[in-house]
C-alpha cells in the first residue's frame, strides 16, 4: 500500500520564538518567495498604502494653507474702458480710460485664530503620519495572513491528494480481497464511499488554495511562487498585561486619536477668535489715464488727464453682532472636541481588547500545535496498529478507514494551528505598534518617510510653486493569470 506522508513533508514548522533580530531568511532558494520579499512588494506597490501616502501629502498642505492667512497679501488690478454712449448732460465725461491699482494688507492681530489654526493643522499632520504607520501595520498583517493562507492551503491540498491516493490503493486492495471472498461487498462500498468523499474534500481544498492565491496577488501585486516558511517573530511579550502596556504607548491608531483630540482643542480656540478684534495694516494706490478725453466738448477746458492716489493706514475691525454665528461655531468645536475625547477612549478600549485577544489566540495556537503534533504521532501509530491487526482478522476495513481519517484530521489541524499561531503572533506585534517597516528591517530600497514631504512644503509661500501631476505608483494585476491548484497525478493502481 501507499505509505502516508507525515505533515513535516508538506510544511516546515512555523513555531514562534522570542528573538531580537529582524526578519531574516538565510539560505532560501533563489527561486522561492520569502515573507520578506512579499512584504517589500506590498510596501512598494500596494495601492491602499501608496494612496494613504498621497492622502498624507494632501494633509501636509493644510499647514501652509493655514499659515497663509497670517501672511501679507497683495493684489493688483488693470482695466481699459471705452465709453460708447454717454449721458447728454455729461459734457466732461471721458471717451476712454485706463486704470491700474494695487493693494497690500498685512495682518497684525487676529484674536489668536490664525495661530491656533496653524497649530491644529500641524497636529493633524502628526495624526496623519501616525495613521500612515497604522495603515502600514494593517497592510503587513494582511500580507502575513494571506502568505500563511497560501502555505496552509497548499499543505492541505497535498494532504488531501495523498489521502485520495491512499484510499484509491485501499479500494483496490479491498476489491481484490472481495474477489477472493476474504471481504464482503459492504467493505468495498465503505472504501468506495470514503474515496469519493476524499475526492470532494480535495476539490474544496483546491478551491480554497486558489482563493488564497488570488488574495495574495491582490495584496502583494504578483503571483505567489514557492512560498518559504517564515522566520521566527521577534520580541513577543510574556503576558497579556505586558502586551497591553506596550500597545497603550506605541499603537499608532491610539496615538493618532490622541493627536486628533489635541487638534480639536485648538479648533475651540480658533472658533473663539471670531468674537475678538482684528487689526491689520494696509497700503493701496491707483492710477487713472483718460487718454486726453476728459473734458469732452467743453470749450477751453483744461483737465488733468492722469490721476494718481496712494494711501497707507491701519484698520481695526471690532465684531459687535454676527447673528449668533460665533457662539454656534464655538459650541460646535466644543462638541467635536468632546467627540474626539470619546473616540480616544473607544480606540483605547479596542486596542486593549485586540491585544489581549491576539495574545490569547497566539498562546492557544501554540498549545494546539503541541497537542496536534502528539495527535499526529499517535494517529500514525494507531493506523499502523490497525492495519497490522486487520491483517490477522482482528480489525475491519472500516477501522482502517476511520484511522486514516483521524490521521488526516490531525495533520490538517496541525497545519491550521501553525498558520493561526504565526498570524496571531504577528497581529499581536501589530497591536503593540511593532509591525511596521522600520520594525521589520525591510530592505529593497529606502523606507518612505512622510516627514520629508512635510518639511519640504510647510514653509513654501510662493504662489506658483507646484509639483508635477501624479502618476500611479501601485502595480496593476490585470495581466496576472487566473490561479490554479494543480496536483500531482494520482498513483496508477494496476
Rosetta blueprint (number, residue, H / E / L):
1 X L
2 X L
3 X L
4 X L
5 X L
6 X L
7 X H
8 X H
9 X H
10 X L
11 X L
12 X L
13 X L
14 X L
15 X L
16 X L
17 X L
18 X L
19 X L
20 X L
21 X L
22 X L
23 X L
24 X L
25 X L
26 X L
27 X L
28 X L
29 X L
30 X L
31 X L
32 X L
33 X E
34 X L
35 X H
36 X H
37 X H
38 X H
39 X H
40 X H
41 X H
42 X H
43 X H
44 X H
45 X H
46 X L
47 X H
48 X H
49 X H
50 X H
51 X H
52 X H
53 X H
54 X H
55 X H
56 X H
57 X H
58 X H
59 X H
60 X H
61 X H
62 X H
63 X H
64 X H
65 X H
66 X H
67 X H
68 X H
69 X L
70 X L
71 X L
72 X L
73 X E
74 X E
75 X E
76 X E
77 X E
78 X E
79 X E
80 X E
81 X E
82 X E
83 X L
84 X L
85 X L
86 X L
87 X L
88 X L
89 X L
90 X L
91 X L
92 X L
93 X L
94 X L
95 X L
96 X E
97 X E
98 X E
99 X E
100 X E
101 X E
102 X E
103 X E
104 X E
105 X E
106 X E
107 X E
108 X E
109 X E
110 X L
111 X L
112 X L
113 X H
114 X H
115 X H
116 X H
117 X H
118 X H
119 X H
120 X H
121 X H
122 X H
123 X H
124 X H
125 X H
126 X H
127 X H
128 X H
129 X H
130 X H
131 X H
132 X H
133 X H
134 X H
135 X H
136 X H
137 X H
138 X H
139 X H
140 X H
141 X H
142 X H
143 X H
144 X H
145 X H
146 X H
147 X H
148 X H
149 X H
150 X H
151 X H
152 X H
153 X H
154 X H
155 X H
156 X H
157 X H
158 X H
159 X H
160 X H
161 X H
162 X H
163 X H
164 X H
165 X H
166 X H
167 X H
168 X H
169 X H
170 X H
171 X H
172 X H
173 X H
174 X H
175 X H
176 X H
177 X H
178 X H
179 X H
180 X L
181 X L
182 X L
183 X L
184 X L
185 X H
186 X H
187 X H
188 X H
189 X H
190 X H
191 X H
192 X H
193 X H
194 X H
195 X H
196 X H
197 X H
198 X H
199 X H
200 X H
201 X H
202 X H
203 X H
204 X H
205 X H
206 X H
207 X H
208 X H
209 X H
210 X H
211 X H
212 X H
213 X H
214 X H
215 X H
216 X H
217 X H
218 X H
219 X H
220 X H
221 X L
222 X L
223 X L
224 X L
225 X L
226 X L
227 X E
228 X L
229 X L
230 X L
231 X L
232 X L
233 X L
234 X L
235 X L
236 X L
237 X L
238 X L
239 X L
240 X H
241 X H
242 X H
243 X H
244 X H
245 X H
246 X H
247 X H
248 X H
249 X H
250 X H
251 X L
252 X H
253 X H
254 X H
255 X H
256 X H
257 X H
258 X H
259 X H
260 X H
261 X H
262 X H
263 X H
264 X H
265 X H
266 X H
267 X H
268 X H
269 X H
270 X H
271 X H
272 X H
273 X H
274 X H
275 X H
276 X L
277 X L
278 X E
279 X E
280 X E
281 X E
282 X E
283 X E
284 X E
285 X E
286 X E
287 X E
288 X E
289 X E
290 X L
291 X L
292 X L
293 X L
294 X L
295 X L
296 X L
297 X L
298 X L
299 X L
300 X L
301 X L
302 X L
303 X L
304 X L
305 X L
306 X E
307 X E
308 X E
309 X E
310 X E
311 X E
312 X E
313 X E
314 X E
315 X E
316 X E
317 X E
318 X L
319 X L
320 X L
321 X L
322 X L
323 X L
324 X L
325 X H
326 X H
327 X H
328 X H
329 X H
330 X H
331 X H
332 X H
333 X H
334 X H
335 X H
336 X H
337 X H
338 X H
339 X H
340 X H
341 X H
342 X H
343 X H
344 X H
345 X H
346 X H
347 X H
348 X H
349 X H
350 X H
351 X H
352 X H
353 X H
354 X H
355 X H
356 X H
357 X H
358 X H
359 X H
360 X H
361 X H
362 X H
363 X H
364 X H
365 X H
366 X H
367 X H
368 X H
369 X H
370 X H
371 X H
372 X H
373 X H
374 X H
375 X H
376 X H
377 X H
378 X H
379 X H
380 X H
381 X H
382 X H
383 X H
384 X H
385 X H
386 X H
387 X H
388 X H
389 X H
390 X H
391 X H
392 X L
393 X L
394 X L
395 X L
396 X L
397 X H
398 X H
399 X H
400 X H
401 X H
402 X H
403 X H
404 X H
405 X H
406 X H
407 X H
408 X H
409 X H
410 X H
411 X H
412 X H
413 X H
414 X H
415 X H
416 X H
417 X H
418 X H
419 X H
420 X H
421 X H
422 X H
423 X H
424 X H
425 X H
426 X H
427 X H
428 X H
429 X H
430 X H
431 X H
432 X L
433 X L
434 X L
435 X L
436 X L
437 X H
438 X H
439 X H
440 X H
441 X L
442 X L
443 X L
444 X L
445 X L
446 X L
447 X L
448 X L
449 X L
450 X H
451 X H
452 X H
453 X H
454 X H
455 X H
456 X H
457 X H
458 X L
459 X L
460 X L
461 X L
462 X L
463 X L
464 X L
465 X L
466 X L
467 X L
468 X L
469 X L
470 X L
471 X L
472 X L
473 X L
474 X L
475 X L
476 X L
477 X L
478 X L
479 X L
480 X L
481 X L
482 X L
483 X L
484 X L
485 X L
486 X L
487 X L
488 X L
489 X L
490 X L
491 X L
492 X L
493 X L
494 X L
